[in-house]
Amino acid sequence: MAVRVKPGASRDRVGGRFDGPHGPALVIAVHDPAVDGRATEAARRALAGALGVRPAAVSLRAGAASRDKLFLVDRPGPELPEVLRRLRDGSAE
């Protein structure tokens, strides 16, 4: 799953679309700074929460030092594509 991380936000938020290098990406704004992987870890946790899965089920596959990342969701449920679509188009928060 393609994600665009915006570190240093005033609050954590999952939602919106960014057309990035990995295709249409879900935007995740996190309060944590982009230092020592803190923003990536915060984005991983926020993504898990937004998708309703355990944080351990979400792992980083590419983009550790980039704002554009690819995450893998282990054993996603059948509702995942619809939840992701709603988050990307802004109809869910």
Residue frames as a rotation matrix with the C-alpha (Angstrom) as fourth column:
MET 1
0.589 0.808 0.000 0.00
0.808 -0.589 0.000 0.00
0.000 0.000 -1.000 0.00
ALA 2
-0.324 -0.700 0.636 1.45
0.691 -0.634 -0.347 3.35
0.647 0.327 0.689 -1.08
VAL 3
0.600 0.428 -0.676 1.61
0.790 -0.452 0.415 6.07
-0.128 -0.783 -0.609 1.58
ARG 4
-0.037 -0.574 0.818 2.79
0.337 -0.778 -0.531 9.70
0.941 0.256 0.222 1.62
VAL 5
0.226 0.033 -0.973 3.95
0.973 0.043 0.228 10.74
0.049 -0.999 -0.022 5.12
LYS 6
0.237 -0.111 0.965 3.81
0.095 -0.986 -0.137 14.34
0.967 0.124 -0.223 6.29
PRO 7
-0.099 -0.348 -0.932 5.89
0.935 0.288 -0.207 14.60
0.340 -0.892 0.297 9.47
GLY 8
-0.898 -0.376 -0.229 5.69
0.440 -0.790 -0.427 17.47
-0.020 -0.484 0.875 11.95
ALA 9
-0.291 0.874 0.388 1.92
0.237 -0.327 0.915 17.95
0.927 0.359 -0.112 11.69
SER 10
-0.472 0.180 0.863 -0.01
-0.758 -0.582 -0.293 19.56
0.450 -0.793 0.412 14.52
ARG 11
0.054 0.480 0.876 -1.93
-0.739 0.609 -0.288 16.30
-0.671 -0.631 0.388 14.96
ASP 12
-0.870 -0.303 0.390 -1.99
-0.031 0.822 0.569 12.80
-0.493 0.482 -0.724 13.51
ARG 13
0.181 0.931 -0.318 -4.44
-0.613 -0.146 -0.776 12.36
-0.769 0.335 0.544 10.62
VAL 14
-0.744 -0.307 0.593 -5.02
0.221 0.725 0.653 9.66
-0.630 0.617 -0.471 8.01
GLY 15
0.341 0.886 0.314 -6.82
0.625 0.036 -0.780 10.66
-0.702 0.462 -0.542 4.84
GLY 16
0.538 -0.098 -0.837 -6.36
-0.538 -0.805 -0.252 12.22
-0.649 0.586 -0.486 1.46
ARG 17
0.775 -0.219 0.592 -4.65
0.544 0.709 -0.450 11.31
-0.322 0.671 0.668 -1.77
PHE 18
0.292 -0.757 -0.585 -1.21
-0.598 -0.622 0.506 12.05
-0.746 0.202 -0.634 -3.17
ASP 19
1.000 -0.001 0.007 -0.18
0.006 0.578 -0.816 10.89
-0.003 0.816 0.578 -6.64
GLY 20
0.427 -0.896 0.121 3.36
-0.682 -0.231 0.694 9.78
-0.594 -0.379 -0.710 -5.91
PRO 21
-0.334 -0.720 -0.609 6.02
-0.943 0.264 0.205 7.52
0.013 0.642 -0.767 -7.39
HIS 22
-0.964 0.018 0.264 4.19
-0.028 0.985 -0.171 4.36
-0.263 -0.173 -0.949 -6.24
GLY 23
-0.522 0.832 0.188 0.82
0.521 0.136 0.843 5.48
0.676 0.538 -0.504 -7.66
PRO 24
0.208 0.680 0.703 -2.13
-0.282 -0.646 0.709 6.91
0.937 -0.346 0.057 -5.74
ALA 25
-0.630 -0.556 -0.542 -0.96
0.393 0.374 -0.840 7.12
0.670 -0.742 -0.018 -2.13
LEU 26
0.581 0.737 -0.345 -2.83
0.637 -0.147 0.757 7.53
0.508 -0.659 -0.554 1.13
VAL 27
-0.106 -0.593 0.798 -1.71
-0.169 -0.780 -0.602 10.66
0.980 -0.199 -0.017 3.01
ILE 28
0.548 0.176 -0.818 -0.72
0.742 0.348 0.572 10.21
0.386 -0.921 0.060 6.65
ALA 29
0.161 -0.447 0.880 0.15
-0.304 -0.871 -0.387 13.30
0.939 -0.205 -0.276 8.68
VAL 30
0.458 -0.085 -0.885 1.98
0.750 0.572 0.332 12.59
0.478 -0.816 0.326 11.92
HIS 31
0.987 -0.066 0.143 3.12
-0.137 -0.812 0.567 14.79
0.079 -0.580 -0.811 14.78
ASP 32
0.563 -0.818 0.117 6.48
0.381 0.383 0.841 13.03
-0.733 -0.429 0.527 15.10
PRO 33
0.419 -0.504 -0.756 9.48
-0.736 -0.675 0.042 14.55
-0.532 0.539 -0.653 13.30
ALA 34
0.943 -0.155 -0.293 11.33
-0.123 0.655 -0.745 12.84
0.308 0.739 0.599 10.48
VAL 35
0.034 -0.933 0.358 14.23
-0.932 -0.158 -0.326 11.91
0.361 -0.323 -0.875 12.76
ASP 36
-0.778 -0.509 0.368 15.56
-0.615 0.734 -0.287 8.42
-0.124 -0.450 -0.884 13.49
GLY 37
-0.830 0.448 -0.332 12.53
0.152 0.755 0.638 6.73
0.537 0.479 -0.695 11.91
ARG 38
-0.828 0.523 -0.203 10.07
0.172 -0.107 -0.979 8.29
-0.534 -0.846 -0.001 14.35
ALA 39
-0.318 0.739 -0.594 7.73
-0.831 -0.519 -0.201 9.60
-0.457 0.430 0.779 11.64
THR 40
-0.487 0.094 -0.868 7.78
-0.595 0.693 0.408 6.24
0.640 0.715 -0.281 9.84
GLU 41
-0.899 0.135 -0.416 6.88
0.366 0.752 -0.548 4.38
0.239 -0.645 -0.726 13.03
ALA 42
-0.642 0.703 -0.305 4.12
-0.149 -0.505 -0.850 6.87
-0.752 -0.501 0.429 13.84
ALA 43
-0.304 0.509 -0.805 2.76
-0.952 -0.183 0.244 6.48
-0.024 0.841 0.541 10.29
ARG 44
-0.731 -0.010 -0.682 2.81
-0.159 0.975 0.157 2.68
0.663 0.223 -0.715 10.62
ARG 45
-0.859 0.414 -0.301 0.81
0.437 0.286 -0.853 2.87
-0.267 -0.864 -0.426 13.86
ALA 46
-0.474 0.698 -0.536 -1.62
-0.497 -0.715 -0.492 5.45
-0.727 0.033 0.686 12.43
LEU 47
-0.478 0.256 -0.840 -2.18
-0.798 0.274 0.537 3.35
0.367 0.927 0.073 9.32
ALA 48
-0.855 0.142 -0.499 -2.91
0.261 0.949 -0.178 0.27
0.448 -0.283 -0.848 11.42
GLY 49
-0.731 0.595 -0.333 -5.39
0.231 -0.243 -0.942 2.22
-0.642 -0.766 0.040 13.52
ALA 50
-0.393 0.577 -0.716 -7.16
-0.787 -0.614 -0.064 3.66
-0.476 0.538 0.695 10.47
LEU 51
-0.428 0.173 -0.887 -7.43
-0.657 0.614 0.437 0.21
0.620 0.770 -0.149 8.88
GLY 52
0.485 0.665 0.568 -8.56
-0.869 0.294 0.399 -1.46
0.099 -0.687 0.720 12.09
VAL 53
0.676 -0.354 -0.646 -5.68
0.160 0.927 -0.340 -3.93
0.719 0.126 0.684 12.26
ARG 54
0.803 -0.476 -0.358 -3.01
0.439 0.067 0.896 -4.63
-0.403 -0.877 0.262 14.85
PRO 55
0.661 -0.622 -0.421 0.15
-0.672 -0.740 0.038 -2.50
-0.335 0.257 -0.906 14.44
ALA 56
-0.222 -0.785 0.579 2.16
-0.359 0.617 0.700 -5.72
-0.907 -0.053 -0.419 14.13
ALA 57
0.294 0.420 0.858 0.18
0.604 0.615 -0.508 -6.55
-0.741 0.667 -0.073 10.96
VAL 58
0.997 0.024 0.076 1.59
0.072 -0.674 -0.735 -3.49
0.033 0.738 -0.674 9.16
SER 59
0.293 -0.956 -0.031 5.23
0.557 0.144 0.818 -3.50
-0.777 -0.257 0.575 8.03
LEU 60
0.466 -0.258 -0.846 7.38
-0.581 -0.811 -0.073 -1.14
-0.667 0.526 -0.527 5.99
ARG 61
0.650 -0.216 0.728 8.50
0.552 0.793 -0.258 -2.58
-0.522 0.570 0.635 2.62
ALA 62
-0.132 -0.698 0.704 10.14
0.944 -0.305 -0.125 0.45
0.302 0.648 0.699 0.96
GLY 63
0.234 0.188 0.954 10.93
0.285 -0.951 0.118 4.09
0.930 0.245 -0.276 1.64
ALA 64
0.311 -0.123 -0.942 12.51
0.946 0.139 0.294 4.15
0.095 -0.983 0.159 5.10
ALA 65
-0.477 -0.594 -0.648 14.24
0.638 -0.741 0.210 7.47
-0.605 -0.313 0.732 4.36
SER 66
-0.908 0.222 0.356 11.56
0.197 -0.525 0.828 8.91
0.371 0.822 0.432 2.07
ARG 67
-0.625 0.777 0.079 8.17
-0.623 -0.435 -0.650 10.55
-0.471 -0.455 0.756 2.52
ASP 68
0.265 0.668 -0.695 6.85
-0.924 0.382 0.014 8.10
0.275 0.638 0.719 -0.09
LYS 69
-0.631 -0.458 0.627 6.59
-0.692 0.697 -0.187 4.65
-0.351 -0.552 -0.756 1.47
LEU 70
-0.078 0.600 -0.796 5.18
-0.548 0.642 0.537 1.23
0.833 0.478 0.279 0.74
PHE 71
-0.470 0.026 0.882 3.58
-0.830 0.327 -0.452 -0.68
-0.300 -0.945 -0.132 3.60
LEU 72
-0.600 0.291 -0.746 2.42
-0.179 0.859 0.479 -4.28
0.780 0.421 -0.463 3.62
VAL 73
-0.084 0.648 0.757 -0.68
-0.996 -0.026 -0.088 -5.30
-0.038 -0.761 0.647 5.57
ASP 74
-0.942 -0.322 -0.093 -0.46
-0.319 0.946 -0.053 -8.93
0.105 -0.020 -0.994 6.68
ARG 75
-0.736 0.676 -0.028 -3.65
0.675 0.736 0.038 -10.90
0.046 0.009 -0.999 6.01
PRO 76
-0.902 0.425 -0.081 -5.92
-0.417 -0.904 -0.100 -7.98
-0.115 -0.057 0.992 5.09
GLY 77
-0.391 0.858 0.334 -9.66
0.283 0.457 -0.843 -8.49
-0.876 -0.235 -0.421 5.40
PRO 78
-0.311 0.334 0.890 -12.03
0.949 0.164 0.271 -8.29
-0.055 0.928 -0.368 2.43
GLU 79
0.740 0.655 -0.154 -13.12
0.656 -0.753 -0.051 -4.78
-0.150 -0.064 -0.987 3.49
LEU 80
-0.035 -0.866 -0.499 -9.61
0.587 -0.422 0.691 -3.31
-0.809 -0.269 0.523 3.15
PRO 81
-0.663 -0.258 0.702 -9.96
0.742 -0.351 0.571 -2.01
0.099 0.900 0.425 -0.45
GLU 82
0.271 0.858 0.436 -13.17
0.664 -0.495 0.561 -0.13
0.697 0.138 -0.704 0.45
VAL 83
0.717 -0.087 -0.691 -11.71
0.593 -0.446 0.671 1.32
-0.366 -0.891 -0.268 3.66
LEU 84
-0.358 -0.931 -0.069 -8.62
0.675 -0.309 0.670 2.44
-0.645 0.193 0.740 1.76
ARG 85
-0.426 0.284 0.859 -10.73
0.766 -0.392 0.510 4.03
0.482 0.875 -0.050 -0.98
ARG 86
0.667 0.745 -0.014 -12.79
0.612 -0.537 0.581 5.97
0.425 -0.396 -0.814 1.59
LEU 87
0.445 -0.587 -0.676 -9.65
0.580 -0.387 0.717 7.19
-0.682 -0.711 0.168 3.35
ARG 88
-0.574 -0.745 0.338 -8.02
0.721 -0.265 0.641 8.29
-0.388 0.612 0.689 0.11
ASP 89
-0.387 0.466 0.796 -11.04
0.631 -0.495 0.597 10.13
0.672 0.733 -0.102 -1.26
GLY 90
-0.915 -0.131 0.383 -11.70
-0.136 -0.791 -0.596 11.85
0.381 -0.597 0.706 2.08
SER 91
0.003 0.999 0.043 -15.08
-0.461 -0.037 0.887 10.32
0.888 -0.022 0.460 2.89
ALA 92
0.801 0.184 -0.569 -13.76
0.391 0.560 0.731 8.78
0.453 -0.808 0.376 6.13
GLU 93
0.111 -0.805 0.582 -11.43
-0.538 -0.541 -0.646 9.97
0.835 -0.242 -0.494 8.89
